[in-house]
């Protein structure tokens, strides 16, 4: 890896899939990437994540000030934010890690709390979600739970690896059902250093 700061790292749904994931599987054993010879100590804790969709770029902000940059793949839908289940869009807005890393056919899956309160409020105003489902989303956030995934807005969104089928594709192709996809070694790096509640900003 190359790091920015002391060093810069620039590595290089919905129906039954519910955007990215089907059934949440058991938590995996996550390796921690060893440091390269002659490099500074690795980032030990990630305090925030920012994704810039137009650049297909993820920045992980480490405790201590270092910033790790990784290349990502996005949803295969058209440009713009996610608006409904099945549109294969990557959402835009402020989210947070909502659960622990889970084993996945995409290697590892790390959930975010989509749909957010803001997503639900806008969808209610625009008539894209029912009032009962709106309240289910709001109540889940109030209780610190993962939001429901079976509303008209979709769910099971987060960060995940490529797995066997999509290995190596994220450098050149937006192939996900709405999640942020990374190389398997990159999701391992993130998953070993984030915690539930870590902020995730996804920008256009």
HELIX and SHEET records of a PDB file:
HELIX    1   1 UNK A   15  UNK A   17  5                                   3    
HELIX    2   2 UNK A   53  UNK A   55  5                                   3    
HELIX    3   3 UNK A  117  UNK A  125  1                                   9    
HELIX    4   4 UNK A  131  UNK A  142  1                                  12    
HELIX    5   5 UNK A  169  UNK A  171  5                                   3    
HELIX    6   6 UNK A  184  UNK A  191  1                                   8    
SHEET    1   A 6 UNK A   9  UNK A  11  0                                        
SHEET    2   A 6 UNK A  67  UNK A  71  1                                        
SHEET    3   A 6 UNK A  57  UNK A  62 -1                                        
SHEET    4   A 6 UNK A  46  UNK A  52 -1                                        
SHEET    5   A 6 UNK A 199  UNK A 203  1                                        
SHEET    6   A 6 UNK A  93  UNK A  96 -1                                        
SHEET    1   B 4 UNK A 102  UNK A 104  0                                        
SHEET    2   B 4 UNK A 107  UNK A 111 -1                                        
SHEET    3   B 4 UNK A 158  UNK A 160 -1                                        
SHEET    4   B 4 UNK A 180  UNK A 181  1                                        
END                                                                             
